[in-house]
Amino acid sequence: MTGRLDGRTALITGAGGGLGGAIARLFAREGATVGVNDIDAEAAEKVAAECRATSPDSLAVPFDVSDSAAVNTAFAELGSRWGRIDILVNNAGVSATADPGVSAESILDPIRRPITDITDEHWRRMIGVHLDGTFFCTRAAAATMVPRGSGSIVCITSIAQLTGHGAAHYSAAKGGIMAMVRSLARSLGPHGVRINAVAPGSIDAGMATRYPLERRQKALASIPLGRLGAADDIAYAVLHFASDESAYSTGQWLSPNGGIFIS
């Protein structure tokens, strides 16, 4: 049976669990050799081992996406090992609920979290992982894709970029990623490199699992489809953009969100 990513290589950041892990496992099943990145080396290796069940050459690639030098080193090593990187998925992220000292009230309703509660440390960490990480990895990927004249980059944003359903620093970081996608679609397109985004709604995986039951029930009540999304709901949207199914798409976004936001 032919996979949609047969013969391709893919690096997925923040893939040590949750959503990133689901994307990595799906890509492996679809024939890709997968590089599983995470800042947690043990988590990355666990998912890489699962990927090797269907894609034997998949491997863990632990590094911090917010560290430019570490990103460049990792891409150079993968380039030497694989010869090329066909697909990059910028999935690494952090939740506002993980900010040091965040209040229980902010976790329950991050939209109402006062900006005065967001410290310099909170802001820099959020921007560092999301925006710096996406920029550093995309720049490194473009350096290998542009000379070959092909490649697909998929960035994970959030419904927060569309609706403001998130703390200010989180929404700003995700919105910045989408602005970057639009700009890079114009500059990378002439070189045969596509870049698109997936903006999940409330997903029962990864960072969303940190929300308390009250917050999750509140989110559920506002979703027309009546359920939280599964990690695979997002992974298949990412697969669409990574594969040739979307060969004429760049600078676009999909938002699997159960109908909570309808454009």
Buried (B, 14 or more C-beta within 10 A) or exposed (E): EEBBBEEBBBBBBBBBBBBBBBBBBBBBBBBBBBBBBBBEEEBBBBBBEBBBEBBEBBBBBBBBBBBBEBBBEBBEEBBEEBEBBBBBBBBBBBBBBEBEEBEEEBBBEBEEBEEEBBBEEBBEBBBBBBBBBBBBBBBBBBBBBBEBEEBBBBBBBBBBBBBEBBBBBBBBBBBBBBEBBBEBBEEBEEBEBBBBBBBBBBBBBBBBEEBEEEBBEEBBEEBEEEEBBBBBBBBBBBBBBBBEEBEEBBBBBBBBBBEBEEE
